[in-house]
Amino acid sequence: MVFPLFRSAVARYLTRGSLYQSNERYILRKQESYWYVSNDMSSQVLTSSNETVYGVWNTTAGSDSNPASNGTGIGKYSLGQGPYTVFDKNTNTKYVNFGNCNNITTGSPNCAQKTGLYLTLKRGASLLVAFQLATADSFPQRDPLQITIEGSNNNSTELTRGSSWTLLYKGSSGISINQTRLTYGSIQWLLQNSEWYASYRFLVNLAMNNGTNIPFIQYSEVALFGY
Ligand SMILES: [Ca+2]
């Protein structure tokens, strides 16, 4: 299903963000001389299956990245459950980051907050329009609640510096409380973003645990939509 639109309507969308409501599965696409709205989100995913993805911990928007690595405990992500698993289009694989957790059995209330990932898109600079997260297989308390997304066009050696990044989104993950396991949350729109970036940093600021102990934060997919 498509609805033809003129370029001026797109300009209004990009500058004011007033044309579309959140949670709609429509996205703007360009075809020759005019734009239209499509509900085919799958063709708009910015990532490929062979992206190089870097895990981070103890990192917030604007701050330097602390690289995370394979393993268990502080500053680690589970072997085989690294950050690349969120871009394989498979909800049965998940990213498990322990962040600041020094007790991975019982965890703590603020366990693994301020963790996430960054990558430079294989396809090159792209305009991020929306995103959608998917839950993993266990305990909803470990789902992301609040997240940030930043963009950068700096070269790879500068991407660990906080000053390289521009904040594009800060807010809901789109995942609801006690959402069904292995399913996608609602689409979240970046209504104010009109810049093309080659690299993106995705961080979880808060989990769904509401003060209860969790041993890590987990999610199965981060779908980045745009063009
Ligand atoms: Ca996955």
Residues whose N, C-alpha, C, O or C-beta is under 5 A from the ligand:
A	BS01	CA	T85 V86 D88 K89 N90 T91 T93 K94 S220 E221
